[in-house]
């Protein structure tokens, strides 16, 4: 799934969602809530536009697609918001791509991963992201835009 908005003065934010997040709204609603991925895209785009950014929202279940999108962002985006789903806990390759991008990046998790299974407590991405937002539900994406609004001022 890909959603885009028109370019605006402050540039584009790349909003990446990883595996299984296409099932938001029906997947484990007690943990992830009832909002869908379209809801996430809409609220993130609205927050981005309110701050003068455009946003490109991409979801993929494939690690390489996420990496390709991060590579493409090197020339086109001013910041990255990433919820890598389970790849958060496994992917050195996504970590390396974020380093290569040399862009401010915010890691978002809808659930509070620290209240969940031990294997979710470690993130390969947190050490290379500028901010980490966990457990705020889908509001975390708006918080991520707000953070980028400040640091890109
Ligand atoms: C998640 C947390 C991950 O541990 C999990 O694998 C997901 C979603 C979250 O948004 O809370 O797919 O990133």
Backbone and ligand atoms as CSV (ligand in chain L), in Angstrom:
chain,resi,resn,atom,element,x,y,z
A,1,UNK,N,N,0.841,-1.196,0.000
A,1,UNK,CA,C,0.000,0.000,0.000
A,1,UNK,C,C,0.874,1.244,0.000
A,2,UNK,N,N,0.538,2.204,-0.819
A,2,UNK,CA,C,1.279,3.455,-0.870
A,2,UNK,C,C,0.293,4.607,-0.943
A,3,UNK,N,N,0.481,5.616,-0.106
A,3,UNK,CA,C,-0.313,6.838,-0.213
A,3,UNK,C,C,0.648,8.001,-0.298
A,4,UNK,N,N,0.321,8.963,-1.114
A,4,UNK,CA,C,1.178,10.138,-1.209
A,4,UNK,C,C,0.342,11.399,-1.120
A,5,UNK,N,N,0.986,12.465,-0.737
A,5,UNK,CA,C,0.346,13.771,-0.806
A,5,UNK,C,C,1.238,14.664,-1.643
A,6,UNK,N,N,0.702,15.771,-2.089
A,6,UNK,CA,C,1.492,16.690,-2.909
A,6,UNK,C,C,2.663,17.248,-2.120
A,7,UNK,N,N,3.727,17.536,-2.847
A,7,UNK,CA,C,4.897,18.130,-2.209
A,7,UNK,C,C,4.537,19.498,-1.632
A,8,UNK,N,N,5.145,19.839,-0.524
A,8,UNK,CA,C,4.917,21.159,0.049
A,8,UNK,C,C,6.268,21.770,0.385
A,9,UNK,N,N,6.246,22.964,0.914
A,9,UNK,CA,C,7.474,23.743,1.106
A,9,UNK,C,C,8.533,23.048,1.946
A,10,UNK,N,N,8.119,22.357,2.976
A,10,UNK,CA,C,9.106,21.795,3.915
A,10,UNK,C,C,9.600,20.421,3.506
A,11,UNK,N,N,9.106,19.865,2.417
A,11,UNK,CA,C,9.600,18.585,1.938
A,11,UNK,C,C,8.755,17.412,2.401
A,12,UNK,N,N,9.240,16.233,2.053
A,12,UNK,CA,C,8.447,15.013,2.221
A,12,UNK,C,C,8.928,14.172,3.404
A,13,UNK,N,N,7.958,13.619,4.136
A,13,UNK,CA,C,8.261,12.624,5.170
A,13,UNK,C,C,7.937,11.246,4.601
A,14,UNK,N,N,8.864,10.317,4.764
A,14,UNK,CA,C,8.601,8.930,4.400
A,14,UNK,C,C,8.052,8.222,5.635
A,15,UNK,N,N,6.860,7.642,5.497
A,15,UNK,CA,C,6.210,6.933,6.606
A,15,UNK,C,C,6.146,5.462,6.226
A,16,UNK,N,N,6.939,4.667,6.905
A,16,UNK,CA,C,7.075,3.251,6.547
A,16,UNK,C,C,6.414,2.360,7.585
A,17,UNK,N,N,5.602,1.438,7.125
A,17,UNK,CA,C,5.024,0.416,8.005
A,17,UNK,C,C,5.391,-0.956,7.474
A,18,UNK,N,N,5.830,-1.816,8.375
A,18,UNK,CA,C,6.349,-3.117,7.995
A,18,UNK,C,C,5.332,-4.242,8.082
A,19,UNK,N,N,5.812,-5.463,8.223
A,19,UNK,CA,C,4.976,-6.650,8.067
A,19,UNK,C,C,3.810,-6.722,9.050
A,20,UNK,N,N,2.706,-7.168,8.511
A,20,UNK,CA,C,1.456,-7.420,9.237
A,20,UNK,C,C,0.691,-6.155,9.615
A,21,UNK,N,N,1.292,-5.002,9.407
A,21,UNK,CA,C,0.587,-3.768,9.757
A,21,UNK,C,C,-0.522,-3.449,8.752
A,22,UNK,N,N,-0.511,-4.125,7.604
A,22,UNK,CA,C,-1.654,-4.020,6.679
A,22,UNK,C,C,-2.925,-4.613,7.296
A,23,UNK,N,N,-2.765,-5.410,8.342
A,23,UNK,CA,C,-3.927,-6.043,8.977
A,23,UNK,C,C,-4.472,-5.237,10.159
A,24,UNK,N,N,-3.908,-4.049,10.361
A,24,UNK,CA,C,-4.388,-3.221,11.480
A,24,UNK,C,C,-5.904,-3.077,11.435
A,25,UNK,N,N,-6.509,-3.136,12.603
A,25,UNK,CA,C,-7.967,-3.022,12.688
A,25,UNK,C,C,-8.616,-4.373,12.893
A,26,UNK,N,N,-7.969,-5.404,12.334
A,26,UNK,CA,C,-8.516,-6.754,12.528
A,26,UNK,C,C,-7.512,-7.656,13.241
A,27,UNK,N,N,-6.255,-7.248,13.250
A,27,UNK,CA,C,-5.193,-8.062,13.855
A,27,UNK,C,C,-5.080,-7.734,15.344
A,28,UNK,N,N,-5.302,-8.718,16.208
A,28,UNK,CA,C,-5.123,-8.552,17.657
A,28,UNK,C,C,-5.597,-7.162,18.133
A,29,UNK,N,N,-6.880,-6.852,17.961
A,29,UNK,CA,C,-7.353,-5.501,18.307
A,29,UNK,C,C,-7.157,-5.145,19.777
A,30,UNK,N,N,-7.076,-6.136,20.660
A,30,UNK,CA,C,-6.851,-5.825,22.075
A,30,UNK,C,C,-5.478,-5.195,22.271
A,31,UNK,N,N,-4.554,-5.496,21.371
A,31,UNK,CA,C,-3.195,-4.937,21.462
A,31,UNK,C,C,-3.046,-3.711,20.562
A,32,UNK,N,N,-3.556,-3.822,19.326
A,32,UNK,CA,C,-3.269,-2.772,18.341
A,32,UNK,C,C,-4.439,-1.823,18.080
A,33,UNK,N,N,-5.610,-2.104,18.666
A,33,UNK,CA,C,-6.756,-1.226,18.488
A,33,UNK,C,C,-7.544,-1.532,17.226
A,34,UNK,N,N,-8.545,-0.706,16.969
A,34,UNK,CA,C,-9.472,-0.975,15.864
A,34,UNK,C,C,-9.196,-0.110,14.637
A,35,UNK,N,N,-8.287,0.845,14.739
A,35,UNK,CA,C,-7.978,1.698,13.585
A,35,UNK,C,C,-7.261,0.882,12.517
A,36,UNK,N,N,-7.512,1.249,11.279
A,36,UNK,CA,C,-6.902,0.553,10.152
A,36,UNK,C,C,-5.625,1.283,9.699
A,37,UNK,N,N,-4.903,0.639,8.776
A,37,UNK,CA,C,-3.709,1.283,8.228
A,37,UNK,C,C,-4.087,2.538,7.439
A,38,UNK,N,N,-5.248,2.527,6.799
A,38,UNK,CA,C,-5.715,3.746,6.111
A,38,UNK,C,C,-5.924,4.879,7.113
A,39,UNK,N,N,-6.469,4.527,8.285
A,39,UNK,CA,C,-6.638,5.548,9.337
A,39,UNK,C,C,-5.277,6.121,9.724
A,40,UNK,N,N,-4.287,5.232,9.872
A,40,UNK,CA,C,-2.934,5.680,10.228
A,40,UNK,C,C,-2.397,6.622,9.151
A,41,UNK,N,N,-2.553,6.219,7.881
A,41,UNK,CA,C,-2.052,7.055,6.782
A,41,UNK,C,C,-2.758,8.411,6.794
A,42,UNK,N,N,-4.081,8.384,6.969
A,42,UNK,CA,C,-4.833,9.646,6.931
A,42,UNK,C,C,-4.425,10.596,8.048
A,43,UNK,N,N,-4.280,10.055,9.262
A,43,UNK,CA,C,-3.942,10.963,10.361
A,43,UNK,C,C,-2.497,11.449,10.249
A,44,UNK,N,N,-1.620,10.602,9.717
A,44,UNK,CA,C,-0.222,11.011,9.589
A,44,UNK,C,C,-0.072,12.057,8.485
A,45,UNK,N,N,-0.770,11.836,7.379
A,45,UNK,CA,C,-0.738,12.815,6.285
A,45,UNK,C,C,-1.325,14.149,6.753
A,46,UNK,N,N,-2.410,14.080,7.514
A,46,UNK,CA,C,-3.028,15.325,8.009
A,46,UNK,C,C,-2.068,16.070,8.929
A,47,UNK,N,N,-1.396,15.333,9.809
A,47,UNK,CA,C,-0.431,15.976,10.723
A,47,UNK,C,C,0.740,16.553,9.934
A,48,UNK,N,N,1.206,15.800,8.933
A,48,UNK,CA,C,2.320,16.272,8.114
A,48,UNK,C,C,1.925,17.545,7.369
A,49,UNK,N,N,0.760,17.533,6.758
A,49,UNK,CA,C,0.318,18.704,5.977
A,49,UNK,C,C,0.112,19.917,6.874
A,50,UNK,N,N,-0.405,19.678,8.072
A,50,UNK,CA,C,-0.614,20.795,9.010
A,50,UNK,C,C,0.712,21.448,9.370
A,51,UNK,N,N,1.780,20.651,9.331
A,51,UNK,CA,C,3.116,21.179,9.653
A,51,UNK,C,C,3.861,21.649,8.404
A,52,UNK,N,N,3.221,21.538,7.245
A,52,UNK,CA,C,3.841,22.030,6.016
A,52,UNK,C,C,4.655,20.999,5.255
A,53,UNK,N,N,4.550,19.731,5.660
A,53,UNK,CA,C,5.238,18.647,4.949
A,53,UNK,C,C,4.252,17.929,4.031
A,54,UNK,N,N,4.786,17.215,3.044
A,54,UNK,CA,C,4.007,16.183,2.384
A,54,UNK,C,C,4.426,14.854,2.994
A,55,UNK,N,N,3.680,13.797,2.696
A,55,UNK,CA,C,4.017,12.494,3.275
A,55,UNK,C,C,3.793,11.400,2.255
A,56,UNK,N,N,4.733,10.468,2.239
A,56,UNK,CA,C,4.548,9.256,1.450
A,56,UNK,C,C,4.450,8.091,2.426
A,57,UNK,N,N,3.320,7.393,2.382
A,57,UNK,CA,C,3.085,6.276,3.306
A,57,UNK,C,C,3.200,4.969,2.541
A,58,UNK,N,N,4.121,4.129,2.972
A,58,UNK,CA,C,4.347,2.850,2.310
A,58,UNK,C,C,4.271,1.737,3.349
A,59,UNK,N,N,3.535,0.687,3.007
A,59,UNK,CA,C,3.527,-0.527,3.848
A,59,UNK,C,C,4.004,-1.689,3.003
A,60,UNK,N,N,4.866,-2.513,3.589
A,60,UNK,CA,C,5.270,-3.740,2.906
A,60,UNK,C,C,5.518,-4.843,3.922
A,61,UNK,N,N,5.228,-6.046,3.482
A,61,UNK,CA,C,5.527,-7.229,4.304
A,61,UNK,C,C,6.915,-7.780,4.002
A,62,UNK,N,N,7.667,-7.080,3.132
A,62,UNK,CA,C,8.947,-7.599,2.653
A,62,UNK,C,C,10.097,-6.686,3.064
A,63,UNK,N,N,11.068,-7.267,3.700
A,63,UNK,CA,C,12.192,-6.501,4.243
A,63,UNK,C,C,12.899,-5.686,3.152
A,64,UNK,N,N,13.144,-6.315,1.993
A,64,UNK,CA,C,13.854,-5.621,0.917
A,64,UNK,C,C,13.100,-4.413,0.394
A,65,UNK,N,N,11.768,-4.497,0.372
A,65,UNK,CA,C,10.972,-3.347,-0.081
A,65,UNK,C,C,11.146,-2.166,0.876
A,66,UNK,N,N,11.198,-2.477,2.163
A,66,UNK,CA,C,11.373,-1.408,3.155
A,66,UNK,C,C,12.747,-0.770,2.985
A,67,UNK,N,N,13.745,-1.605,2.744
A,67,UNK,CA,C,15.113,-1.102,2.529
A,67,UNK,C,C,15.172,-0.253,1.263
A,68,UNK,N,N,14.551,-0.722,0.188
A,68,UNK,CA,C,14.527,0.056,-1.061
A,68,UNK,C,C,13.870,1.423,-0.838
A,69,UNK,N,N,12.806,1.453,-0.066
A,69,UNK,CA,C,12.108,2.718,0.194
A,69,UNK,C,C,13.001,3.664,0.993
A,70,UNK,N,N,13.757,3.120,1.937
A,70,UNK,CA,C,14.682,3.961,2.724
A,70,UNK,C,C,15.785,4.496,1.814
A,71,UNK,N,N,16.301,3.656,0.930
A,71,UNK,CA,C,17.329,4.126,-0.014
A,71,UNK,C,C,16.782,5.258,-0.876
A,72,UNK,N,N,15.572,5.096,-1.373
A,72,UNK,CA,C,14.962,6.121,-2.244
A,72,UNK,C,C,14.778,7.434,-1.485
A,73,UNK,N,N,14.551,7.322,-0.179
A,73,UNK,CA,C,14.318,8.523,0.632
A,73,UNK,C,C,15.556,9.397,0.736
A,74,UNK,N,N,16.736,8.814,0.462
A,74,UNK,CA,C,17.983,9.592,0.560
A,74,UNK,C,C,17.926,10.830,-0.326
A,75,UNK,N,N,17.268,10.702,-1.471
A,75,UNK,CA,C,17.232,11.852,-2.381
A,75,UNK,C,C,15.940,12.624,-2.335
A,76,UNK,N,N,14.928,12.063,-1.702
A,76,UNK,CA,C,13.595,12.665,-1.860
A,76,UNK,C,C,12.956,13.145,-0.561
A,77,UNK,N,N,13.357,12.590,0.580
A,77,UNK,CA,C,12.656,12.895,1.837
A,77,UNK,C,C,13.524,13.734,2.769
A,78,UNK,N,N,12.847,14.391,3.720
A,78,UNK,CA,C,13.585,15.156,4.739
A,78,UNK,C,C,13.567,14.456,6.092
A,79,UNK,N,N,12.746,13.421,6.239
A,79,UNK,CA,C,12.683,12.679,7.506
A,79,UNK,C,C,11.945,11.372,7.303
A,80,UNK,N,N,12.170,10.451,8.238
A,80,UNK,CA,C,11.574,9.117,8.138
A,80,UNK,C,C,10.851,8.779,9.445
A,81,UNK,N,N,9.653,8.232,9.300
A,81,UNK,CA,C,8.917,7.644,10.428
A,81,UNK,C,C,8.786,6.173,10.108
A,82,UNK,N,N,9.235,5.305,11.005
A,82,UNK,CA,C,9.234,3.877,10.680
A,82,UNK,C,C,8.681,3.039,11.820
A,83,UNK,N,N,7.678,2.239,11.482
A,83,UNK,CA,C,7.237,1.133,12.335
A,83,UNK,C,C,7.566,-0.127,11.538
A,84,UNK,N,N,8.676,-0.744,11.870
A,84,UNK,CA,C,9.150,-1.899,11.098
A,84,UNK,C,C,8.504,-3.200,11.546
A,85,UNK,N,N,7.508,-3.122,12.450
A,85,UNK,CA,C,6.870,-4.355,12.912
A,85,UNK,C,C,7.911,-5.303,13.484
A,86,UNK,N,N,7.746,-6.573,13.201
A,86,UNK,CA,C,8.645,-7.584,13.779
A,86,UNK,C,C,10.083,-7.452,13.274
A,87,UNK,N,N,10.292,-6.793,12.120
A,87,UNK,CA,C,11.671,-6.594,11.646
A,87,UNK,C,C,12.474,-5.716,12.606
A,88,UNK,N,N,11.765,-4.942,13.415
A,88,UNK,CA,C,12.420,-4.151,14.462
A,88,UNK,C,C,13.375,-5.015,15.280
A,89,UNK,N,N,12.928,-6.231,15.559
A,89,UNK,CA,C,13.637,-7.096,16.503
A,89,UNK,C,C,14.620,-8.036,15.819
A,90,UNK,N,N,14.722,-7.933,14.489
A,90,UNK,CA,C,15.560,-8.897,13.755
A,90,UNK,C,C,16.483,-8.264,12.719
A,91,UNK,N,N,16.211,-7.040,12.277
A,91,UNK,CA,C,16.821,-6.593,11.013
A,91,UNK,C,C,18.004,-5.634,11.163
A,92,UNK,N,N,19.199,-6.193,11.038
A,92,UNK,CA,C,20.404,-5.359,10.941
A,92,UNK,C,C,20.381,-4.601,9.611
A,93,UNK,N,N,19.794,-5.208,8.573
A,93,UNK,CA,C,19.773,-4.585,7.244
A,93,UNK,C,C,18.943,-3.295,7.237
A,94,UNK,N,N,17.817,-3.281,7.928
A,94,UNK,CA,C,17.029,-2.044,7.996
A,94,UNK,C,C,17.782,-1.007,8.831
A,95,UNK,N,N,18.412,-1.447,9.886
A,95,UNK,CA,C,19.245,-0.524,10.679
A,95,UNK,C,C,20.315,0.135,9.785
A,96,UNK,N,N,21.029,-0.687,9.005
A,96,UNK,CA,C,22.086,-0.156,8.149
A,96,UNK,C,C,21.526,0.816,7.111
A,97,UNK,N,N,20.346,0.513,6.577
A,97,UNK,CA,C,19.721,1.406,5.595
A,97,UNK,C,C,19.388,2.749,6.235
A,98,UNK,N,N,18.900,2.736,7.468
A,98,UNK,CA,C,18.579,3.999,8.161
A,98,UNK,C,C,19.836,4.827,8.384
A,99,UNK,N,N,20.931,4.177,8.720
A,99,UNK,CA,C,22.205,4.899,8.892
A,99,UNK,C,C,22.613,5.520,7.556
A,100,UNK,N,N,22.505,4.734,6.479
A,100,UNK,CA,C,22.910,5.215,5.150
A,100,UNK,C,C,22.048,6.395,4.695
A,101,UNK,N,N,20.804,6.432,5.130
A,101,UNK,CA,C,19.888,7.492,4.684
A,101,UNK,C,C,20.309,8.866,5.187
A,102,UNK,N,N,20.966,8.899,6.343
A,102,UNK,CA,C,21.419,10.177,6.917
A,102,UNK,C,C,20.283,11.197,7.017
A,103,UNK,N,N,19.135,10.719,7.497
A,103,UNK,CA,C,17.975,11.583,7.694
A,103,UNK,C,C,17.481,11.421,9.123
A,104,UNK,N,N,16.867,12.446,9.704
A,104,UNK,CA,C,16.260,12.251,11.013
A,104,UNK,C,C,15.183,11.173,10.921
A,105,UNK,N,N,15.206,10.255,11.869
A,105,UNK,CA,C,14.279,9.116,11.815
A,105,UNK,C,C,13.639,8.893,13.178
A,106,UNK,N,N,12.363,8.562,13.148
A,106,UNK,CA,C,11.613,8.272,14.371
A,106,UNK,C,C,11.058,6.859,14.283
A,107,UNK,N,N,11.353,6.057,15.285
A,107,UNK,CA,C,10.815,4.693,15.388
A,107,UNK,C,C,9.505,4.748,16.170
A,108,UNK,N,N,8.480,4.152,15.612
A,108,UNK,CA,C,7.163,4.144,16.261
A,108,UNK,C,C,6.703,2.701,16.465
A,109,UNK,N,N,6.121,2.440,17.629
A,109,UNK,CA,C,5.394,1.180,17.859
A,109,UNK,C,C,4.050,1.512,18.475
A,110,UNK,N,N,3.018,0.949,17.919
A,110,UNK,CA,C,1.663,1.205,18.411
A,110,UNK,C,C,1.504,0.680,19.827
A,111,UNK,N,N,1.974,-0.534,20.050
A,111,UNK,CA,C,1.885,-1.142,21.384
A,111,UNK,C,C,3.118,-0.776,22.204
A,112,UNK,N,N,2.993,-0.920,23.514
A,112,UNK,CA,C,4.164,-0.738,24.382
A,112,UNK,C,C,4.942,-2.044,24.392
A,113,UNK,N,N,5.930,-2.122,23.524
A,113,UNK,CA,C,6.690,-3.363,23.358
A,113,UNK,C,C,7.389,-3.782,24.653
A,114,UNK,N,N,7.626,-2.824,25.535
A,114,UNK,CA,C,8.335,-3.143,26.787
A,114,UNK,C,C,7.434,-3.828,27.808
A,115,UNK,N,N,6.132,-3.788,27.594
A,115,UNK,CA,C,5.192,-4.512,28.470
A,115,UNK,C,C,4.870,-5.885,27.913
A,116,UNK,N,N,5.492,-6.228,26.790
A,116,UNK,CA,C,5.145,-7.472,26.099
A,116,UNK,C,C,6.279,-8.498,26.220
A,117,UNK,N,N,6.307,-9.460,25.331
A,117,UNK,CA,C,7.295,-10.537,25.429
A,117,UNK,C,C,8.720,-9.980,25.397
A,118,UNK,N,N,9.603,-10.694,26.056
A,118,UNK,CA,C,11.016,-10.295,26.156
A,118,UNK,C,C,11.634,-10.019,24.772
A,119,UNK,N,N,11.290,-10.844,23.782
A,119,UNK,CA,C,11.945,-10.679,22.480
A,119,UNK,C,C,11.588,-9.363,21.804
A,120,UNK,N,N,10.518,-8.709,22.278
A,120,UNK,CA,C,10.145,-7.416,21.697
A,120,UNK,C,C,10.853,-6.248,22.392
A,121,UNK,N,N,11.600,-6.540,23.449
A,121,UNK,CA,C,12.234,-5.452,24.207
A,121,UNK,C,C,13.459,-4.903,23.493
A,122,UNK,N,N,14.060,-5.722,22.636
A,122,UNK,CA,C,15.241,-5.243,21.922
A,122,UNK,C,C,14.874,-4.789,20.514
A,123,UNK,N,N,15.379,-3.600,20.165
A,123,UNK,CA,C,15.182,-3.075,18.810
A,123,UNK,C,C,16.538,-2.830,18.173
A,124,UNK,N,N,16.723,-3.336,16.956
A,124,UNK,CA,C,17.936,-3.017,16.197
A,124,UNK,C,C,17.909,-1.588,15.684
A,125,UNK,N,N,16.738,-0.971,15.712
A,125,UNK,CA,C,16.579,0.349,15.094
A,125,UNK,C,C,16.744,1.502,16.080
A,126,UNK,N,N,16.425,1.261,17.354
A,126,UNK,CA,C,16.406,2.375,18.325
A,126,UNK,C,C,17.744,3.092,18.403
A,127,UNK,N,N,18.827,2.341,18.289
A,127,UNK,CA,C,20.159,2.930,18.429
A,127,UNK,C,C,20.568,3.823,17.282
A,128,UNK,N,N,19.818,3.788,16.188
A,128,UNK,CA,C,20.153,4.656,15.047
A,128,UNK,C,C,19.021,5.630,14.715
A,129,UNK,N,N,17.930,5.569,15.476
A,129,UNK,CA,C,16.846,6.541,15.292
A,129,UNK,C,C,17.039,7.704,16.264
A,130,UNK,N,N,16.488,8.849,15.921
A,130,UNK,CA,C,16.641,10.029,16.769
A,130,UNK,C,C,15.644,10.026,17.918
A,131,UNK,N,N,14.496,9.429,17.715
A,131,UNK,CA,C,13.473,9.353,18.754
A,131,UNK,C,C,12.736,8.036,18.609
A,132,UNK,N,N,12.192,7.570,19.735
A,132,UNK,CA,C,11.448,6.312,19.763
A,132,UNK,C,C,10.139,6.561,20.510
A,133,UNK,N,N,9.023,6.194,19.886
A,133,UNK,CA,C,7.706,6.411,20.503
A,133,UNK,C,C,7.001,5.064,20.566
A,134,UNK,N,N,6.730,4.596,21.768
A,134,UNK,CA,C,6.078,3.287,21.915
A,134,UNK,C,C,4.858,3.415,22.819
A,135,UNK,N,N,3.828,2.643,22.503
A,135,UNK,CA,C,2.700,2.495,23.411
A,135,UNK,C,C,1.685,3.612,23.367
A,136,UNK,N,N,1.805,4.545,22.442
A,136,UNK,CA,C,0.849,5.654,22.351
A,136,UNK,C,C,-0.257,5.344,21.348
A,137,UNK,N,N,-0.346,4.086,20.915
A,137,UNK,CA,C,-1.337,3.748,19.895
A,137,UNK,C,C,-0.985,4.452,18.584
A,138,UNK,N,N,-1.991,4.648,17.745
A,138,UNK,CA,C,-1.689,5.283,16.452
A,138,UNK,C,C,-1.372,6.771,16.613
A,139,UNK,N,N,-1.678,7.332,17.769
A,139,UNK,CA,C,-1.274,8.720,18.058
A,139,UNK,C,C,0.252,8.865,17.968
A,140,UNK,N,N,0.976,7.753,18.137
A,140,UNK,CA,C,2.437,7.796,18.044
A,140,UNK,C,C,2.929,8.355,16.717
A,141,UNK,N,N,2.176,8.126,15.646
A,141,UNK,CA,C,2.588,8.641,14.337
A,141,UNK,C,C,2.486,10.169,14.304
A,142,UNK,N,N,1.431,10.703,14.949
A,142,UNK,CA,C,1.301,12.168,15.025
A,142,UNK,C,C,2.409,12.759,15.894
A,143,UNK,N,N,2.732,12.054,16.977
A,143,UNK,CA,C,3.833,12.517,17.834
A,143,UNK,C,C,5.147,12.530,17.056
A,144,UNK,N,N,5.316,11.544,16.186
A,144,UNK,CA,C,6.538,11.477,15.378
A,144,UNK,C,C,6.611,12.670,14.419
A,145,UNK,N,N,5.481,13.009,13.802
A,145,UNK,CA,C,5.454,14.192,12.931
A,145,UNK,C,C,5.786,15.442,13.739
A,146,UNK,N,N,5.215,15.533,14.937
A,146,UNK,CA,C,5.455,16.696,15.782
A,146,UNK,C,C,6.949,16.822,16.120
A,147,UNK,N,N,7.588,15.693,16.403
A,147,UNK,CA,C,9.029,15.694,16.684
A,147,UNK,C,C,9.805,16.200,15.460
A,148,UNK,N,N,9.477,15.675,14.279
A,148,UNK,CA,C,10.197,16.091,13.079
A,148,UNK,C,C,9.934,17.551,12.753
A,149,UNK,N,N,8.724,18.007,13.052
A,149,UNK,CA,C,8.389,19.430,12.884
A,149,UNK,C,C,9.372,20.286,13.670
A,150,UNK,N,N,9.688,19.849,14.887
A,150,UNK,CA,C,10.608,20.631,15.740
A,150,UNK,C,C,12.037,20.544,15.235
A,151,UNK,N,N,12.513,19.314,14.971
A,151,UNK,CA,C,13.941,19.185,14.659
A,151,UNK,C,C,14.283,19.671,13.248
A,152,UNK,N,N,13.281,19.736,12.389
A,152,UNK,CA,C,13.540,20.218,11.024
A,152,UNK,C,C,13.221,21.696,10.870
A,153,UNK,N,N,12.955,22.343,11.984
A,153,UNK,CA,C,12.585,23.781,11.933
A,153,UNK,C,C,13.764,24.624,11.457
L,1,LIG,C1,C,4.716,-3.370,16.588
L,1,LIG,C2,C,5.372,-4.173,17.700
L,1,LIG,C3,C,6.157,-5.340,17.110
L,1,LIG,O1,O,6.749,-6.107,18.155
L,1,LIG,C4,C,5.236,-6.251,16.320
L,1,LIG,O2,O,5.967,-7.293,15.724
L,1,LIG,C5,C,4.430,-5.515,15.326
L,1,LIG,C6,C,3.853,-4.228,15.689
L,1,LIG,C7,C,3.839,-2.233,17.158
L,1,LIG,O3,O,3.510,-1.328,16.401
L,1,LIG,O4,O,3.454,-2.262,18.329
L,1,LIG,O5,O,4.161,-6.007,14.224
L,1,LIG,O6,O,5.749,-2.755,15.812
